[in-house]
């Protein structure tokens, strides 16, 4: 599944999920990408708001302002604050 390529080791001897080497942001993206893939595999469409969150989390800081135009203000503000992105 796309989005899972960053996990080099999923299971240890005890079958516990290891996420070593992933930052918090990478972990969040991994989970959201996984959720999106599961929904698509079930024949369901991810919500527009979930897709907006993914788009903004994946956006480079330079592209954030452009990609956030027309977005849900509360979602844009939360992700902007979480990622510590300043918009001029």
N, C-alpha and C positions, 0 to 999 in steps of 0.2 A: 504494500500500500504506500502511496506517496506520503511523505511527511514522517515516515518512520525510519528513513535512511540514517538519521543521526544517532540512533541507538545502536551502539556497537555490541552491547551485552544486555539482552533483555532478562535473562534468567540466570540466577546463580545456582549453586548446588541445592539450595533450599527453595528454588523457584521464586525467589523474591525479586521484584522489579528493581533494577539498578538504573539510576539515571545520572551516574557520575559523569562529570564533564559537561553537563547541560546547565546553562544559566537558567534563572527563573523564567525569563522571557522565552527562551527556547522550549522550556517545559510546557508553558502555557500554549505556545503555538503547536507543539506536538499533540497535546490533548485536543485542541480545537480541530486540528487537521484530522486526527483520528475520528473524532465525533462526526465530522463532515463526511468522511469516507464510510463510516458505518451507516449513516443516514442514506447516502447514495446507494450503498450495497443493498439496503432494504427497499430501494425504490422510492425513497422519500426525498424531498428537496429541503436543503437547509434553509432556514428563514433568512429573509433579507437582512435582518439585524445581525445574525451570526456571520453572514458573509461580509457585512460592513466591518464588524469587529476584526475578522481575519485580515481584511484588506488593510485596515489601519495598523494592526500589529505588525504586518509584514512590510509596510511602507518604510522607505528610508526617511530619515529626518528631513532631507532636502525635498522629498516628494509629499510629505505628510500634509502640508497645507493644501496643495492642489487636490490630493485624493480625498481630503476631508470635506471639501466644498459640497454643500447640499446634504451632508450627512446629519444624522440625529445629533442635535447639539449636546445632549447629556452623554452620549457615547463618545463623541469626538473629544469633549472636555475631559472625560475620565481617562481615556487612552492617552491623550496629550499629557495629562498630569502624571500618569503612571510611567510613561516613557520619558518624562522630563524634557519635552520638546517645547521650545519657545517659537512661537509664530510671530513674525514681525508685523 
